[in-house]
Every structure is written in structure tokens, then in C-alpha cells.
Amino acid sequence: MRTESELRELLPHLCYEARMLLMTDLLLVREGRAPRDPTRVDEWTIHNALFEAHTVHARALYAFFFQERKMADDAVASDYVADWNRNRPEPAAVLGTVSPRVGKEIAHLTYGRLAYKTDEERQWAFTDISRALVGVLNVWLARAPEYVREQLQLYLKDYAEQPEITRPDS
């Protein structure tokens, strides 16, 4: 069991994961409106960096909410909400692909990458994944200590002020 001091000290790292997931999703959505030129190596690299960052933060949050502690220093949602494992929602189907795909396609060089032959097969439903994780985050936040909600709200203030969020039709 972690102390409140440890939980408070870790909280900015959790907030960072949520912020990066949401901001990379937003930047990828914006990119979809004005796609980068894949023939320019700088634009291709920026796109892939955004994409990979999104996948890594999605995996970190998925593990936090749905996976058991594997190492003694792993942070998990039940550190903040004691009965989380008994009362957490079932993960959306789209989340079932996060950890294995990030492991096989992003974080490790594996022959598993060969299973995805076309661009269509390699598609990543980043906004669907973000929405599913935000849904879980909201359920967890409703049961988390007040200081967690307050700090997360501060971390996400800049995200919440983006025109696509405040005015979805813009």
C-alpha cells in the first residue's frame, strides 16, 4: 500500500500521461484535416513521432487502469481507489488491441509486424482509443480523492481550451 505522500508525488506523472494522450490525439486529428506530405522525411517523421507517442501513452494508461501490478513499483489505479479492481468497468473492445499492438509494432522490433501488410491493416483508431480511456478515467475520477481531480483538471486546462474541444464544429 502506498502512502498518500507517494500518491501525491506520482500524480503529476499520471496527469502527464493523460495530457499527452489527449494532446497527441488532438494533433493527429488536426493533421487529418491537412495531412502531412509523406514524401517529405521531416513531415513523415513528425507524423510517426506523434503516432508513436500516442500509442505509448495509451498503453501506459491502459496498464494503469486494467492490468495487475507486475513489478513492485508499478503504479495502478487501485493505489488511489482501493476497490477499483472489483468495480472498474470492462475495457472497451478497442482497448484490447492497445498493449499487444504497441508491444509488437512500436516498442519492440518483432516479426509480429509482418501481420500488418497494408496501410489499412496498420490503422490505429487513436481517437476511439482516447475516448475509451477518457471514459474509464472519468469513472475512476468519480471515485478518486478530490486532490486527484483538482490536479488533473489543472493539467488538462490547456487541452480543454483548444477550439476543437470548446467548439467542436470549428
N, C-alpha and C positions, 0 to 999 in steps of 0.2 A: 504494500500500500504506500502510495506516495504522499508526501506531506503537502499541505496547502502551499507552502513556500515553493516547493518544486513545481507544483502545478502552475502557479502564477509565473514562475520563471520560464517554463516551457511555452506558455500561452502565446507569446509573440511568434514563436516558430509555427504553431498551428495556424495562427492568423495569416502568416506569410504564405503557407500552403494554400489556404482558401483564396487569398488575394491573387496569387499567381495563377491559380486555376481559372478564376473569373476574368482576369485581365488578358491572359493568353487567349481565352475563348473569344473575348470581345475583339481583340486584334485580328484573330483569324476570321471572324465574321466580317469585319471591315475589309479585310483582304479579299474576301469572296465577292465584294461589290466592285472591286478594282483589282483583279488578280495580278500578281507579280508576273513578270516575264520569265518563264522557266529557262530560257536560253541565256539569261544573264546570271552568271555564277553568284554574284552578290545577292541578287533577289532570291534565287533558289536557296541560298544558304540561310538568309533571314527567314524565309518561309519554314524551312526544315527546323531551324532553331526554335521558332515559335511552337511548331507542331510537337517537337520533342519535349519542350518544356511543359506543354500542356499535359502530355501523356505521363510524364514523371510525377507531376503534382496530383494528377488524378489517381495514380497508383498509390501515392503516399496517403491521400485521404481515404481511398478505398480500404487500405490496410488499417488505418486508424479506426474506421467505423465497423469493419466487418471481419477482420482477421484476428485470431488469437495472438497474444504476445508470444513471439518466437524467441526473442532474446530478452534478458532481464532488463535491459534499458530501453526496450521498445515502448513507445507511448501508444496507448489505446484509449478509445472513447470511455471505457468503463473506469478509467482513472478519475474522470470527472463526474461521471454518472454511474454510481455503483451497480445498479441493476440493468445497465444498458444491454448486456448480452442476452438477458431474458426478455427484454421489452423492445429491442430495436426492430425497425421494420425489415421486411425481406428486401434484399437488394434488387433493384430493377434489373431486368434481363440484360440490358445494355452494359451494366457494370460487371457482369460475369466475364466479359472479354478483356477487361482492363489489365488485370495483373498478368495473365498469360501472354497477352499480345505485347505488352510493354517489355516483359522479360525476353521474349523471343525476337521481337522486331526492333527494339530500341536499345535496351540496356545491355544486351549480350549479342555477340555475333554467333548466330546459330543456323543450322540447316533448316530450322523451322520457318525461316524467312522464305524459303523456296515454295512454300504452300501458297503464297500470295503472288500470282503470276501477272495480274493486270492491275492497272490503277484503280479500277472499280473494286477489286478484291482487297486492295490496300487502304480503302477509305476508312476514315476514323470518324465516328459520329460524335465529334467533340462537343457540340452544343447539347446533344441528348445526354451525354455523359455528365456534363456540367450541371444540367438541370436535375438529373437524378441525384447527384451528390449534394446539390443545394437542398433538395427535398429532405434528404437524410440529415443534413446539417441543421435544418430548421427543426426537425423532430428532436434532435439531440439538444439543440439550444434551449428548447422549451423546458428541458429538464436539468440543464446545466446551471451552475451557480451564476448569480447575477453579474459578477465581475467578468465572467467569460463573455456574456452577451455584450456588455459595455465595451470591452476591449475589441471584440470582433467588429462591432459597429464602427469604431474609430478607424480600424484598419481598412474597412471597406468603404469609407466615406468617399474617397476619390473615385472608386468604381461606381458607386451609386449616383454620382453627379454626372456621369457620362451621358451625352444626349440620347444614345440608344437605349439607355436604362430609364432615364427620366421622361423621354418622349419616344417610345418605341417605334413610332411611324417616321422618325426623322432619318 
